[in-house]
Every structure is written in C-alpha cells, then in structure tokens.
C-alpha cells in the first residue's frame, strides 16, 4: 500500500489550499464549559510533517444539545464547522 503526503505551498494563507482528501474527515474537539454565546474559533490543519496547509478563523455561536430529548435539560453546547474543498469554513 502506498500513501502520498499532502503538498503545501510556501505561504498557505496566500493561495487557495490544496486539500488532499476528496471525502469528509470528521474531527472532534472537546471544550469543557463551552458557552452558549459567540466564540472565536481558529482552525489549523497540518500535514504529516506538521506544516500548516490551512489556517482559518471564524466566529460561531454554540447551540445546546438534548441527548435525552427536548423534554429534558440540555446536555451541553456544541458547534459544528465544515471546511469546503476551497478552504472555506461554514458554521453548521
């Protein structure tokens, strides 16, 4: 089996990033006591060598989750972001 390392440009912020994977790769970050008010998020994606291939910032408002149904108390707040193939962050 052969794997290829993602390529990077000399200045990732100066051009549209090359996203080497064609399908979604989910990732999770646990933030204890995430507030239900606007927060500032910085997302940095790196390749296997640790070089930055994408760095973006966005504001997003986490929403409450109801793991036991809407008739029960919220279980905490969550925020979702999607990175498009062109490197755009979209809050979900």
Secondary structure, 3 states (H helix, E strand, C coil): CCCCCCCCCCCHHHCCCCCCCCCCCCCCCCCCCCCCCEEEEEEEEECCCCCEEEEEEEEEECEEECCCCCCCCCCEEECCEEECCCCCEEEC
